[in-house]
Amino acid sequence: MSSARAFFGFSQEEYDSGEYAKEMEGEMKETEIEKLAHKLYEVYCDAVGGLAFNGDKLPSAAEFFADESKRKQAMAWRAVALNAIGELGLLS
């Protein structure tokens, strides 16, 4: 599976706008996807010692996901969460 967008059949526009989460409301609530994305980001931060490749301290999940300048990366973490959910068969 190459991406959550492809797996769940969402258009690029729906993915970019966050509409994917609203469409999944009946199967998996948006807040659950968001919680998983935050948790996965936190695990990543722990695994790399809390530092970015350049040595800068990584922001907390709350700061990271609220930062508009990191929107593309935050959407990527949401895609990782969606893929994890799909791979684990939580949407069947």
HELIX and SHEET records of a PDB file:
HELIX    1   1 ALA A    4  PHE A    8  1                                   5    
HELIX    2   2 GLN A   12  SER A   17  1                                   6    
HELIX    3   3 GLU A   19  GLU A   23  1                                   5    
HELIX    4   4 GLU A   30  ALA A   47  1                                  18    
HELIX    5   5 ALA A   61  ALA A   66  1                                   6    
HELIX    6   6 GLU A   68  LYS A   70  5                                   3    
HELIX    7   7 ARG A   71  GLU A   87  1                                  17    
END                                                                             
